Structure formats: C-alpha cells, structure tokens
Amino acid sequence: MTAELVRGQNHPLPDTRLELRVSAGHPVVAGATLGDEQGRVAGAEWIAHPGAPVRPGIEVTGDVAAEHRIAVDLAALPDTVHRLSLLLALPPGAGGPARFGTAAAPFVSVTGPEGAAVATYTITGLDRESAVVALELYRRQGAWKVRAVGQGYEGGLADLLADQGAPAAADLAAAVLDAAGPAVPAPPVAPPPAVPEAAPAGVPADVAADASADVPADASATTAISYAHPGRRPAPGPAAPASGPDAGPGAVPPQAGPAGQAEARPAPVAGDATGWTMDERLYNQVWGMFEDLARSVAAYRSARDFADHRLDRAIDEVLADPGARVGGAGDAARAAARATHDELMGRAQEALDRDLAQLTAESEVVEPALPVAYARWDNPVWHAYRTPEEPPMAVRLGDLHLPERTALRIPFLVRLPLERGLWVDSGPGRTSAAGLLDEAELRRLALDSAVAHTARLLAAHPAGALTVHVLDPAGGGATAFAPLVETGVLAAPPARGAAGVAATLAQLTERVDLLQMAVRGDASEDLPPGFDLSRQLLVVHDFPHGFDDRAVTRLRYLADEGPSVGVHLLMVADRADAAAYGPVLDPLWRSLLRLTPVPDDHLADPWVGHAWTYEPPTVPPGSAVLWQVLGQVAEARRRNLD
C-alpha cells in the first residue's frame, strides 16, 4: 500500500535499498546531501550531484532532465550520516522556468527494490523558489523514515545549502549547477538488486490482516520494532547497520539468534531524534513513540485476527467433511487447529510485550526530560518555570493510550500556533467514567480542564504574546476562573450577560477583519497606532446562554477565520445545550478539536484505524503549581507593559 504524503508527514521505510524517482515536468537538477544528527552538511564530499554523482550509499543521475531515478542504499551510508535530503534545483539559462511556481508541481516517489512505491509526494505551494528540499530520509532509534519536506528557497541552491550548514555554500551551489549538463532525457537508472531479508517491522494492519491467504506460521514474529540508538553502532552480528528516524522511522528489525530471541536493545535516551533544538528532538521522539506504539498494536491485532480466521476456517473444514465430524479424526483436527491458534497468538503476544516493554522504558526516560510545555502538571520542571523568550513547538493537551497497555501513556502534543480551536465537551461521554458522574460534576471538571489548558497556553508564550478573554454570561464559572482572575492574567474581567458577550465578540471580529485586510493587502504598517499584535484566546463558558443569533454567527466566524490571524477559541460546552440551533452549528463543532474532562476513546487514528483513549491533564490535588505559574505569567506581563 502506497502512502500519499503531505508536507511534514512521515512514513516508515521497509527496506534499506530504495530508489527515489522524480518527475518534474520540466528539466531540473537533482542531487542529495548527507547530514549529521543536526542535519548539517560537513562539506562538498557529502553532496551527490551531476559533477560527483556517486557518494557512499547514493548515486544520482548526471543530467538536467525532467525525470530522475536515484539509487539509495541506506545500509551503506557512513555511521555519521543521519539524514539524506533530496534536492531539486532549476538550472540557470536553460530556457525553462525561472521559478517552480510557474511550472507543474514536481512529483517524487520512494520505491522498494522490486519497484513498488512505498510513498509519494507532490510538492505543491511553491512560488518564487528556484531550489527545493523535496523530501528527506532520516533515522531514529535504528530505523529509517521518509518525510515530505517541500521547503523551497527563493535564493536558490546557495541558500538551500547554506541553510543546511554547508561551508562556502555559494561556491558549492555554483559548482553543482556548472557541472549539470544540458537538458536531455535521463536514462533510467536500474533499481538496486533485491536482497532477501526478514519482513519489515510494523506491517500496517491493512496489509497484515489479509487472512484470505496463508502466511507463514511465524508471521507474527516479524512485527518487532528496532530501537537502536542512532548515535551507537549496531550490535555485532550479520545484520546490516541499523538506522533510525526523527519524527517516526521505519527500520531494520532486530535480528534473532539461534534461540529465536531478539538482540539486546540499547537503553533508551531522551532526545533520541533529529532536530535543531532539544525541544524539537523531544517533540519528534514523542511522536515517534506514538507511531511505534500504533504500528506495534496494529501488527498484534492483525496477527490476532489472522489466527482467529485460520482457526475458524480449519474448524469449518472439519465440519464440512461428514467423515471427520465425529470420532477421533475430527477431535484431532480440531485440537491441532486450536494448538496452531494458540502458538500464533503466543508469538504475537510475545512480540507485542517486547515492544511495549521497550516503549515503556523509553517513556520512563523521556517523561522526566520534557520541557514545561510538554510536561505533566506533576512534573517537577514546573517548579523551575520561567517565562519563555520564544514559544515552543507544541503544548501538551493530555495523554493518549491504547487498551493493550493502558499504563503506557503517550503525551498528546499539539503544534503551536493552534490551527483549530479547542472544545472541552461538558456533556455526557461514551465512557463509564462519564456515566458515573452527574451533570454538575461533569461541567465542573470540564471548566477546570479548560482553565488548565488556558494556563498552559499562557505559560508557553512569551510575556504579553497571548491575551486571554473570558465569556461567562451567567457568572457560573466564577470559582473555576478564580486563578485567571485573581492572578491578573486576563485582559479584562470575564464578560457577563448578553451585552458582555456581544461587546467581546464584536471586538474580536473587528480584529480578525483588520488583520485579514492587512495580510491580504500586505499592509501591516497601516494598522492603527498601538495595535496589539499579540495572539488572542477567547474562552467561552455556558454556551449558548447570553448568545443571540448575531453572536452565534460571530462565534462561528471566529472559529473559522480567527486561527489564521492569531485569534483562537476555547469552548466549554455541551452540544445538547445548543440543540435548538439544529444543523446550523454542526460546522462549528466539526471545526474544533474535541477534548473531554474524563478519559474517553474518541480520538480516531486514520493511519492504522485505532481509537485512542484521551486523558485530560489534571493538576495534582492540593497543588498550587497552577497558581504559581499564572502568578509568574502575570508578573512578566506587567513588566512587559512597563
């Protein structure tokens, strides 16, 4: 099954011998750079291009052409290489387009040894750029992944190489373009020969669950994940060097010895992913853990379904044979089928337990190392909180887990700035946890959860970079909003009544209109003097109390148009309370990221089909950490205003 990637998305690679295919529709120069753990290119010897087409582990074509095939052998890369970037550049003076935005979008694909596509990516959104990093292959914990990048450079190849840290980037870029020949059709490069080896790790469920055909009895044993640290050499043995990724990797599975046991895995290390900063490495590592857990559980469930199907089919065959329905032959056939089923399930469970144990060990070293924006409220790092100079990549909005190991929780990190609003659902959920609580308790927990989310968002931004407004029309949230009100982090007291709702919504709607006009007209200097450029967060409680039709329309407008200009929405509401509006509000609910005040398995994973259980962040009972953090935020805000 081929993965069709979008910008920023990654996908595991099932093999180390690959081919990168480029179809640009117009002549381009294709090359590749080899980078270290930080993505830096050490020098000209780490760049494959038409003038030097062969480097360790990679061979590019030497022509300027619309089609390219680039052979890659990840196992042959030097140990110091952790990232391979595919570059495309427009040749100067070739009679073709001067920038990518005036030509058809380039298309790249990653294929395996047999020519089957593993992942594809169409590079859209380019305009004035004349060079682009199409995609990158990177390693994490002994496994390789491909990520769609699509990062263009208006300054051309020189700016691209400079961004990757290459010395004398302008001279290198000139040498690459000078070495490129005239635009001619490039002869296809034969794909690297296939090398028989074990099945790839983390077979997707839609592949592994094909129970209509027999698979080897040991299929479940091929689902293990490799966790080799990218900074270490692989353990001695006949296996090819392990590789690894950054925001998720596919990789070489650990080799089994004569006794069928996997190699000992090195101890996990916090920050064991690629990235320019520790925060970025930890972010990538967390989502790598999420992907590893998703793949491992998908493989286990696939193996379980196959074993069940095989047992059912074997028993059906016995029952279909009149001579075998009774007597010793039938009993023996049924017993053999059940024994095979138990053996398959045992192997699948063993592989799952091994992967879950390693992920648990990784979680135990990663969790204490997380920065405040990613950390749970009970993490001691909050006691050393200081207002950041720059906002982090993401914030933690809770935890995720699967029923196979409920104790293994993956931080639920959401990128900043928020691309969509948040909705803390105060209505009854589908879980037993919600069913045990009465309506008033659920609403209280929902509001407390919203305040915790607000505090975390404030703490993640530099002083004065996020302004918070609160709508509490009936005043029912006075107790819960006390930390925000009494510490002084709010721009104004919570708005009450219909008049307060209308005034706040009118103010923010006008702000969105002004900012959109400034952005579209490239006229930010025409904004009113003293215009507050900070991001805005509107917390809405008791919806739709205090809202008339005009206020509802403005709320929908803010939800749809606000995020693009830095105006964000955090709703605390029960959808049933607004049932009188009917389907008019359906787009509003769909536009928001639904969170719950109690654990609920409502977060769907379209990648492998899991339903993840979401757990909200909770402040430890009796802890004053939230008040302390908000106090520091308020003090930093006052100093910033002074």
C-alpha positions as CSV (number, residue, x, y, z in Angstrom):
1,M,0.0,0.0,0.0
2,T,1.5,3.3,-1.1
3,A,1.4,6.3,1.3
4,E,0.5,9.6,-0.3
5,L,2.3,12.1,1.9
6,V,1.5,15.8,2.5
7,R,4.0,18.3,3.7
8,G,5.5,17.4,7.1
9,Q,4.1,13.9,7.1
10,N,6.5,10.9,7.5
11,H,6.3,7.2,6.7
12,P,8.4,4.2,7.7
13,L,10.7,2.6,5.2
14,P,10.5,-1.2,4.9
15,D,13.9,-1.6,3.2
16,T,17.3,0.0,3.2
17,R,17.7,-0.4,-0.6
18,L,15.5,2.2,-2.3
19,E,15.1,4.3,-5.4
20,L,14.0,7.9,-5.4
21,R,12.1,8.9,-8.5
22,V,11.5,12.4,-9.6
23,S,9.0,13.7,-12.3
24,A,9.1,17.5,-12.6
25,G,7.5,18.1,-16.0
26,H,10.5,20.4,-16.8
27,P,14.2,20.0,-16.6
28,V,15.7,20.1,-13.1
29,V,19.0,19.3,-11.4
30,A,18.6,16.5,-8.9
31,G,21.1,15.9,-6.0
32,A,21.3,14.8,-2.4
33,T,23.0,16.0,0.7
34,L,24.1,13.8,3.6
35,G,23.7,15.4,7.0
36,D,24.7,14.6,10.6
37,E,22.3,14.3,13.6
38,Q,21.6,18.1,13.3
39,G,21.2,17.9,9.6
40,R,24.4,19.8,8.9
41,V,26.4,19.1,5.7
42,A,30.1,18.8,6.5
43,G,31.4,19.7,3.1
44,A,31.4,19.1,-0.6
45,E,32.2,15.4,-0.1
46,W,28.7,15.0,1.4
47,I,26.8,16.3,-1.6
48,A,25.9,14.0,-4.5
49,H,25.3,16.0,-7.7
50,P,25.9,15.7,-11.5
51,G,29.6,16.6,-11.1
52,A,30.0,14.0,-8.3
53,P,27.1,11.5,-8.8
54,V,28.4,8.7,-6.6
55,R,28.7,9.1,-2.8
56,P,28.7,6.3,-0.2
57,G,25.2,4.9,-0.2
58,I,23.8,7.0,-3.0
59,E,24.1,7.5,-6.8
60,V,22.3,10.4,-8.7
61,T,21.9,10.9,-12.4
62,G,24.3,13.4,-14.1
63,D,21.9,15.2,-16.4
64,V,19.5,18.1,-16.3
65,A,16.2,16.3,-17.0
66,A,12.5,16.2,-16.2
67,E,12.8,12.6,-14.9
68,H,15.4,11.3,-12.5
69,R,16.0,8.0,-10.7
70,I,18.3,8.0,-7.7
71,A,19.6,4.8,-6.2
72,V,20.0,4.7,-2.4
73,D,21.5,2.1,-0.1
74,L,20.9,3.3,3.5
75,A,22.9,0.5,5.0
76,A,26.0,1.7,3.0
77,L,25.8,5.3,4.5
78,P,28.6,6.3,6.9
79,D,27.7,5.9,10.6
80,T,27.8,9.7,11.0
81,V,25.0,10.3,8.4
82,H,21.6,10.6,9.9
83,R,19.7,12.5,7.2
84,L,19.7,12.2,3.4
85,S,17.9,15.2,1.7
86,L,16.7,15.0,-1.9
87,L,17.3,18.4,-3.6
88,L,15.8,19.8,-6.8
89,A,17.1,23.0,-8.5
90,L,16.2,24.8,-11.6
91,P,19.2,25.2,-13.9
92,P,20.0,28.8,-14.9
93,G,19.6,29.9,-18.5
94,A,18.2,26.6,-19.7
95,G,15.2,28.1,-21.4
96,G,12.9,26.6,-18.7
97,P,11.0,28.2,-15.8
98,A,12.9,30.5,-13.6
99,R,10.9,29.5,-10.5
100,F,8.9,26.5,-9.5
101,G,5.7,28.4,-9.2
102,T,5.3,28.9,-12.9
103,A,5.6,25.1,-13.8
104,A,3.9,21.9,-12.9
105,A,4.3,20.7,-9.3
106,P,7.2,18.2,-9.0
107,F,6.3,14.7,-8.0
108,V,8.6,12.4,-6.1
109,S,8.2,8.8,-5.0
110,V,10.2,6.3,-2.9
111,T,10.2,2.8,-4.3
112,G,11.5,-0.5,-3.0
113,P,13.9,-3.0,-4.6
114,E,11.1,-4.5,-6.7
115,G,9.9,-1.2,-7.9
116,A,6.7,-1.0,-5.8
117,A,6.1,2.6,-4.5
118,V,6.4,3.0,-0.7
119,A,5.5,6.7,-0.5
120,T,4.7,9.5,-2.9
121,Y,4.7,13.3,-2.5
122,T,3.5,16.1,-4.8
123,I,5.3,19.3,-4.0
124,T,2.6,22.0,-4.0
125,G,2.6,25.5,-2.7
126,L,5.8,26.6,-4.4
127,D,6.0,30.1,-5.9
128,R,9.3,32.1,-6.4
129,E,11.6,29.4,-5.3
130,S,14.2,28.0,-7.7
131,A,15.5,25.3,-5.3
132,V,13.6,22.9,-3.0
133,V,14.3,20.1,-0.5
134,A,11.8,17.6,-1.8
135,L,12.0,15.0,0.9
136,E,14.4,13.6,3.5
137,L,15.2,10.1,4.7
138,Y,16.2,10.1,8.3
139,R,16.8,7.7,11.1
140,R,15.5,7.4,14.6
141,Q,16.4,4.6,17.0
142,G,17.8,2.3,14.4
143,A,15.0,2.7,11.9
144,W,14.6,4.9,8.7
145,K,11.7,7.0,7.7
146,V,10.9,9.3,4.8
147,R,9.4,12.7,5.4
148,A,7.8,15.1,2.9
149,V,9.6,18.4,3.2
150,G,8.8,20.7,0.3
151,Q,10.9,23.5,1.6
152,G,11.7,26.0,-1.2
153,Y,14.4,28.7,-1.4
154,E,13.8,31.9,-3.3
155,G,17.6,32.4,-3.1
156,G,18.2,29.2,-5.0
157,L,20.6,26.4,-4.3
158,A,23.1,28.6,-2.5
159,D,20.5,29.5,0.2
160,L,19.5,25.9,0.5
161,L,23.0,24.6,1.1
162,A,23.7,27.5,3.5
163,D,20.6,26.5,5.5
164,Q,22.0,23.0,5.8
165,G,25.2,24.4,7.2
166,A,27.4,23.6,4.2
167,P,30.6,25.7,4.1
168,A,31.2,28.0,1.2
169,A,27.6,27.4,0.1
170,A,27.6,29.8,-2.8
171,D,30.7,28.3,-4.3
172,L,29.3,24.7,-3.8
173,A,26.0,25.7,-5.4
174,A,27.8,27.3,-8.4
175,A,29.9,24.1,-8.8
176,V,26.8,21.9,-8.8
177,L,25.0,24.0,-11.4
178,D,28.1,24.3,-13.6
179,A,28.6,20.5,-13.5
180,A,25.0,19.9,-14.7
181,G,24.9,19.2,-18.4
182,P,22.3,20.4,-20.9
183,A,18.7,19.3,-20.6
184,V,18.3,15.8,-22.0
185,P,16.1,12.9,-21.2
186,A,17.9,11.0,-18.4
187,P,18.4,7.2,-19.0
188,P,16.6,5.3,-16.3
189,V,18.8,4.0,-13.5
190,A,18.3,0.3,-12.8
191,P,16.8,-0.2,-9.3
192,P,19.2,-1.8,-6.8
193,P,19.0,-5.6,-6.7
194,A,16.7,-7.0,-4.1
195,V,18.3,-8.6,-1.1
196,P,16.2,-11.3,0.7
197,E,15.7,-10.5,4.3
198,A,13.1,-10.6,7.1
199,A,9.7,-9.0,6.6
200,P,9.7,-5.3,7.5
201,A,8.8,-4.1,11.0
202,G,5.5,-2.7,11.8
203,V,3.4,-4.1,8.9
204,P,0.3,-1.9,8.6
205,A,-2.9,-3.5,9.6
206,D,-4.5,-3.3,6.2
207,V,-1.6,-5.5,4.9
208,A,-1.0,-7.9,7.8
209,A,-4.8,-8.5,8.2
210,D,-5.2,-10.2,4.8
211,A,-6.3,-13.5,6.2
212,S,-7.7,-14.8,2.9
213,A,-4.2,-16.3,2.0
214,D,-1.9,-18.4,4.1
215,V,1.1,-16.7,5.6
216,P,4.0,-18.4,7.4
217,A,3.2,-19.5,10.9
218,D,5.9,-17.2,12.3
219,A,4.4,-14.1,10.6
220,S,3.7,-12.5,14.0
221,A,7.3,-12.7,14.9
222,T,8.2,-10.1,12.2
223,T,6.4,-7.2,13.9
224,A,9.1,-6.1,16.3
225,I,10.4,-2.5,16.2
226,S,14.1,-1.6,16.2
227,Y,15.1,0.8,18.9
228,A,18.9,1.1,18.2
229,H,20.1,4.5,19.2
230,P,21.3,6.4,16.1
231,G,24.4,7.5,17.9
232,R,25.6,3.9,18.5
233,R,27.0,1.3,16.3
234,P,24.8,-1.8,15.8
235,A,25.5,-4.8,18.0
236,P,27.9,-7.3,16.4
237,G,26.2,-9.7,14.1
238,P,25.5,-10.4,10.4
239,A,22.7,-7.7,10.2
240,A,23.2,-4.5,8.2
241,P,23.7,-1.4,10.2
242,A,20.6,-0.2,11.9
243,S,19.1,3.1,11.0
244,G,16.6,5.4,12.7
245,P,14.3,8.3,12.2
246,D,13.2,11.6,13.8
247,A,9.5,12.1,13.8
248,G,9.0,8.5,13.1
249,P,11.0,5.8,11.3
250,G,10.7,2.5,9.6
251,A,13.6,0.3,10.1
252,V,15.7,-2.8,10.1
253,P,14.1,-5.2,12.6
254,P,16.3,-6.7,15.3
255,Q,18.0,-9.9,14.3
256,A,17.1,-13.1,16.1
257,G,19.7,-15.5,17.3
258,P,19.5,-19.3,17.1
259,A,17.2,-19.5,20.1
260,G,14.8,-17.1,18.4
261,Q,15.4,-14.2,20.8
262,A,16.0,-10.7,19.6
263,E,19.2,-8.9,20.2
264,A,19.5,-6.9,23.3
265,R,18.4,-3.4,22.7
266,P,20.4,-0.4,24.0
267,A,18.9,1.7,26.8
268,P,16.6,4.4,25.5
269,V,17.9,8.0,25.6
270,A,15.8,11.2,25.9
271,G,16.1,13.5,22.9
272,D,16.9,10.5,20.7
273,A,15.6,12.0,17.5
274,T,16.7,14.5,14.9
275,G,16.0,18.3,15.4
276,W,17.8,21.6,15.7
277,T,16.9,22.0,19.4
278,M,16.3,19.7,22.3
279,D,12.6,20.7,22.3
280,E,12.3,19.7,18.7
281,R,14.1,16.4,19.2
282,L,11.9,15.6,22.2
283,Y,8.8,16.5,20.1
284,N,9.9,14.2,17.3
285,Q,10.7,11.5,19.8
286,V,7.3,11.6,21.4
287,W,5.5,11.3,18.1
288,G,8.0,8.6,17.1
289,M,6.8,6.7,20.2
290,F,3.2,7.3,19.2
291,E,3.8,5.9,15.7
292,D,5.8,2.9,17.1
293,L,3.0,2.1,19.5
294,A,0.4,2.4,16.8
295,R,2.4,0.1,14.4
296,S,3.1,-2.5,17.1
297,V,-0.5,-2.7,18.3
298,A,-1.7,-2.8,14.7
299,A,0.6,-5.7,13.9
300,Y,-0.6,-7.5,17.0
301,R,-4.3,-7.0,16.2
302,S,-3.6,-8.1,12.6
303,A,-1.9,-11.3,13.8
304,R,-4.7,-12.0,16.2
305,D,-7.3,-11.6,13.5
306,F,-5.4,-13.9,11.2
307,A,-5.1,-16.5,13.9
308,D,-8.8,-16.4,14.7
309,H,-9.7,-16.6,11.0
310,R,-7.4,-19.5,10.5
311,L,-8.9,-21.3,13.4
312,D,-12.4,-20.7,12.1
313,R,-11.5,-21.9,8.7
314,A,-9.9,-25.1,10.0
315,I,-12.9,-25.9,12.1
316,D,-15.3,-25.2,9.2
317,E,-13.3,-27.6,7.0
318,V,-13.6,-30.3,9.7
319,L,-17.4,-29.7,9.9
320,A,-17.7,-29.7,6.1
321,D,-16.3,-33.3,6.0
322,P,-19.0,-35.8,7.0
323,G,-16.4,-38.4,7.8
324,A,-14.5,-36.1,10.2
325,R,-17.4,-34.6,12.1
326,V,-17.3,-37.4,14.7
327,G,-14.7,-39.7,16.0
328,G,-11.1,-39.4,16.8
329,A,-10.0,-37.8,13.5
330,G,-12.3,-34.9,13.9
331,D,-11.2,-34.3,17.5
332,A,-7.6,-34.5,16.5
333,A,-8.1,-32.0,13.7
334,R,-9.9,-29.5,16.0
335,A,-7.2,-29.9,18.6
336,A,-4.4,-29.3,16.0
337,A,-6.2,-26.2,14.8
338,R,-6.5,-24.8,18.3
339,A,-2.9,-25.6,19.1
340,T,-1.8,-23.7,15.9
341,H,-4.0,-20.8,17.0
342,D,-2.5,-20.8,20.5
343,E,1.0,-20.8,19.0
344,L,0.3,-17.9,16.7
345,M,-1.3,-15.9,19.5
346,G,1.6,-16.7,21.8
347,R,4.1,-15.4,19.3
348,A,2.1,-12.3,18.6
349,Q,1.8,-11.6,22.3
350,E,5.5,-12.1,22.8
351,A,6.3,-9.6,20.1
352,L,3.8,-7.1,21.5
353,D,5.1,-7.5,25.1
354,R,8.7,-7.0,23.9
355,D,7.8,-3.8,22.0
356,L,5.6,-2.4,24.8
357,A,8.4,-3.1,27.4
358,Q,10.8,-1.1,25.3
359,L,8.4,1.7,24.7
360,T,7.6,1.8,28.4
361,A,11.4,2.0,29.2
362,E,11.6,4.9,26.6
363,S,8.7,6.7,28.2
364,E,10.3,6.4,31.6
365,V,13.4,8.3,30.4
366,V,11.6,10.8,28.1
367,E,8.8,11.9,30.5
368,P,11.2,13.4,33.2
369,A,13.2,15.2,30.4
370,L,10.2,17.0,28.8
371,P,10.2,20.9,29.0
372,V,7.3,22.6,30.7
373,A,5.1,23.0,27.7
374,Y,5.3,19.2,27.1
375,A,5.3,18.1,30.8
376,R,2.5,16.9,33.0
377,W,1.4,19.2,35.8
378,D,3.1,16.9,38.4
379,N,6.5,17.1,36.7
380,P,9.0,19.0,39.0
381,V,10.1,21.0,35.9
382,W,7.1,23.3,36.6
383,H,8.6,24.5,39.8
384,A,11.5,26.0,37.9
385,Y,9.2,27.7,35.4
386,R,10.3,30.9,33.8
387,T,8.5,32.9,31.1
388,P,10.0,31.7,27.8
389,E,11.7,34.1,25.3
390,E,10.1,32.2,22.4
391,P,7.0,30.0,22.1
392,P,7.7,26.2,22.0
393,M,6.8,24.0,19.0
394,A,3.8,22.5,20.8
395,V,1.9,22.2,24.0
396,R,0.6,19.1,25.8
397,L,-3.2,18.8,25.9
398,G,-3.3,15.4,27.7
399,D,-2.2,11.8,27.2
400,L,-3.1,9.0,24.8
401,H,-3.2,5.3,25.4
402,L,-4.5,2.0,23.9
403,P,-6.2,-0.8,25.7
404,E,-3.3,-3.2,25.1
405,R,-1.2,-1.3,27.7
406,T,-3.2,1.4,29.5
407,A,-0.3,2.3,31.7
408,L,1.8,3.3,28.7
409,R,0.7,6.9,28.0
410,I,2.0,9.0,25.1
411,P,1.9,12.8,25.6
412,F,-0.7,14.4,23.3
413,L,1.3,17.3,21.8
414,V,-0.4,19.9,19.6
415,R,1.6,22.3,17.4
416,L,1.7,26.0,18.1
417,P,0.2,28.2,16.9
418,L,-3.1,26.3,17.1
419,E,-4.5,25.6,13.6
420,R,-8.0,25.0,15.0
421,G,-9.9,25.9,18.2
422,L,-10.4,23.6,21.2
423,W,-13.7,22.3,22.6
424,V,-13.9,20.8,26.1
425,D,-17.1,18.7,25.9
426,S,-19.0,19.1,29.2
427,G,-21.7,16.7,28.1
428,P,-22.0,13.0,28.9
429,G,-19.5,10.9,27.1
430,R,-19.4,7.3,25.9
431,T,-17.2,6.0,28.7
432,S,-18.1,4.5,32.1
433,A,-16.1,7.3,33.7
434,A,-18.5,9.9,32.4
435,G,-21.5,7.7,33.3
436,L,-20.5,7.6,36.9
437,L,-20.7,11.4,37.3
438,D,-23.7,13.6,37.5
439,E,-24.2,16.6,35.1
440,A,-23.0,19.2,37.6
441,E,-19.8,17.3,38.3
442,L,-19.0,16.8,34.6
443,R,-19.5,20.5,33.9
444,R,-17.2,21.4,36.8
445,L,-14.5,19.1,35.6
446,A,-14.8,20.5,32.1
447,L,-14.3,24.0,33.2
448,D,-11.4,23.1,35.4
449,S,-9.8,21.3,32.4
450,A,-10.4,24.4,30.3
451,V,-8.7,26.6,32.9
452,A,-5.7,24.2,33.0
453,H,-5.4,24.3,29.2
454,T,-5.6,28.1,29.3
455,A,-2.9,28.3,31.9
456,R,-0.6,26.0,29.9
457,L,-1.1,28.1,26.7
458,L,-0.3,31.3,28.7
459,A,2.8,29.7,30.2
460,A,4.0,28.5,26.8
461,H,4.0,32.1,25.3
462,P,6.5,34.9,25.9
463,A,5.3,37.7,28.2
464,G,2.4,39.5,26.6
465,A,2.3,37.3,23.5
466,L,-1.1,35.8,24.3
467,T,-4.1,37.8,25.5
468,V,-7.0,35.9,27.1
469,H,-10.6,36.9,27.1
470,V,-13.3,35.0,29.0
471,L,-17.1,34.9,28.3
472,D,-19.0,33.8,31.4
473,P,-22.5,35.1,30.7
474,A,-24.3,33.7,33.8
475,G,-21.3,34.0,36.1
476,G,-21.4,30.3,36.8
477,G,-17.7,29.8,36.3
478,A,-16.5,32.3,39.0
479,T,-14.9,29.7,41.2
480,A,-13.1,27.9,38.3
481,F,-11.9,31.1,36.7
482,A,-10.5,32.4,40.0
483,P,-6.9,31.5,39.2
484,L,-7.1,33.5,36.0
485,V,-8.9,36.5,37.6
486,E,-7.0,36.8,40.8
487,T,-3.5,36.5,39.3
488,G,-4.3,39.2,36.8
489,V,-3.5,37.3,33.6
490,L,-6.8,38.3,31.9
491,A,-7.1,41.3,29.7
492,A,-10.3,42.2,31.4
493,P,-12.7,40.6,33.9
494,P,-14.9,37.8,32.5
495,A,-17.7,39.3,30.3
496,R,-21.2,38.8,31.8
497,G,-24.6,38.9,30.3
498,A,-25.7,39.3,26.6
499,A,-24.1,42.8,26.5
500,G,-20.7,41.5,27.6
501,V,-20.9,38.6,25.1
502,A,-21.8,41.0,22.2
503,A,-19.1,43.5,23.0
504,T,-16.3,40.9,23.3
505,L,-17.3,39.1,20.1
506,A,-17.6,42.4,18.2
507,Q,-14.1,43.5,19.4
508,L,-12.5,40.2,18.3
509,T,-14.5,40.0,15.0
510,E,-13.3,43.5,14.1
511,R,-9.7,42.5,15.0
512,V,-9.9,39.5,12.6
513,D,-11.3,41.7,9.8
514,L,-8.5,44.3,10.3
515,L,-5.7,41.6,10.3
516,Q,-7.1,39.8,7.3
517,M,-7.2,43.0,5.3
518,A,-3.6,43.8,6.4
519,V,-2.4,40.4,5.4
520,R,-4.2,40.3,2.1
521,G,-3.0,43.8,1.2
522,D,0.5,43.3,2.6
523,A,-0.2,46.5,4.6
524,S,0.6,45.6,8.2
525,E,2.1,49.1,8.6
526,D,-1.4,50.5,8.1
527,L,-2.8,49.0,11.2
528,P,-4.0,51.6,13.9
529,P,-1.2,53.0,16.0
530,G,-0.6,50.9,19.2
531,F,-2.5,47.9,17.7
532,D,-1.9,44.9,19.9
533,L,-0.2,42.2,17.8
534,S,-0.4,39.5,20.4
535,R,-2.3,36.3,19.8
536,Q,-5.8,36.2,21.3
537,L,-7.6,33.4,23.1
538,L,-11.3,33.5,23.7
539,V,-12.6,31.2,26.4
540,V,-16.4,30.6,26.1
541,H,-18.4,29.2,29.0
542,D,-22.1,28.4,29.3
543,F,-22.7,28.5,25.6
544,P,-25.3,29.3,24.2
545,H,-26.5,31.3,27.3
546,G,-26.3,35.0,26.5
547,F,-25.9,34.4,22.8
548,D,-28.4,35.7,20.2
549,D,-28.3,34.8,16.5
550,R,-25.8,37.5,15.7
551,A,-23.5,36.4,18.5
552,V,-23.6,32.8,17.3
553,T,-22.8,34.0,13.7
554,R,-19.8,35.9,15.0
555,L,-18.6,32.9,17.1
556,R,-18.7,30.7,14.0
557,Y,-16.8,33.4,12.1
558,L,-14.1,33.5,14.8
559,A,-13.8,29.7,14.8
560,D,-13.4,29.6,11.0
561,E,-11.3,32.7,10.3
562,G,-9.6,33.5,13.6
563,P,-6.8,30.9,13.7
564,S,-5.2,32.2,10.5
565,V,-4.6,35.7,12.1
566,G,-3.9,34.6,15.7
567,V,-7.4,34.6,17.2
568,H,-8.2,31.3,18.9
569,L,-11.2,29.8,20.5
570,L,-11.6,27.5,23.5
571,M,-15.2,26.4,24.1
572,V,-16.5,24.7,27.2
573,A,-19.9,23.4,26.2
574,D,-22.4,20.6,26.0
575,R,-23.5,20.2,22.4
576,A,-27.0,19.2,23.6
577,D,-27.5,22.7,25.2
578,A,-27.4,24.2,21.7
579,A,-29.6,21.6,20.1
580,A,-32.2,24.2,19.3
581,Y,-29.9,25.6,16.6
582,G,-30.0,22.2,14.8
583,P,-27.5,21.6,12.0
584,V,-26.5,25.3,11.8
585,L,-23.9,24.7,14.4
586,D,-22.6,21.4,13.0
587,P,-19.7,23.1,11.2
588,L,-18.7,24.8,14.4
589,W,-18.4,21.6,16.4
590,R,-16.5,19.9,13.5
591,S,-14.0,22.8,13.2
592,L,-12.9,22.4,16.9
593,L,-10.6,19.8,18.4
594,R,-12.9,17.9,20.9
595,L,-11.3,17.2,24.3
596,T,-13.1,15.7,27.3
597,P,-12.8,16.2,31.1
598,V,-12.7,12.5,31.7
599,P,-10.9,9.7,29.8
600,D,-12.7,8.9,26.6
601,D,-11.8,6.9,23.5
602,H,-12.9,9.4,20.9
603,L,-9.7,10.3,19.1
604,A,-9.6,8.3,15.9
605,D,-6.3,7.4,14.1
606,P,-6.9,7.2,10.4
607,W,-3.4,5.9,9.9
608,V,-4.0,2.4,11.3
609,G,-7.6,2.7,12.5
610,H,-7.1,2.8,16.2
611,A,-9.4,4.6,18.6
612,W,-7.1,6.2,21.2
613,T,-8.2,6.9,24.7
614,Y,-7.7,10.6,25.6
615,E,-6.9,11.6,29.2
616,P,-7.1,15.2,30.1
617,P,-4.3,17.0,32.0
618,T,-5.0,17.2,35.7
619,V,-3.4,19.3,38.4
620,P,-2.4,17.2,41.4
621,P,-5.0,17.6,44.3
622,G,-3.9,20.3,46.7
623,S,-1.1,21.5,44.4
624,A,-0.6,25.3,44.0
625,V,1.5,24.8,40.8
626,L,-1.1,26.3,38.5
627,W,-1.5,29.4,40.7
628,Q,2.3,29.8,40.9
629,V,2.8,29.6,37.2
630,L,-0.1,32.0,36.5
631,G,1.4,34.4,39.0
632,Q,4.7,34.4,37.1
633,V,2.9,34.9,33.8
634,A,1.0,37.9,35.2
635,E,4.2,39.4,36.7
636,A,6.1,39.0,33.4
637,R,3.1,40.6,31.6
638,R,3.2,43.6,33.9
639,R,6.9,44.1,33.4
640,N,6.4,43.8,29.7
641,L,3.7,46.6,29.8
642,D,6.0,48.8,31.9
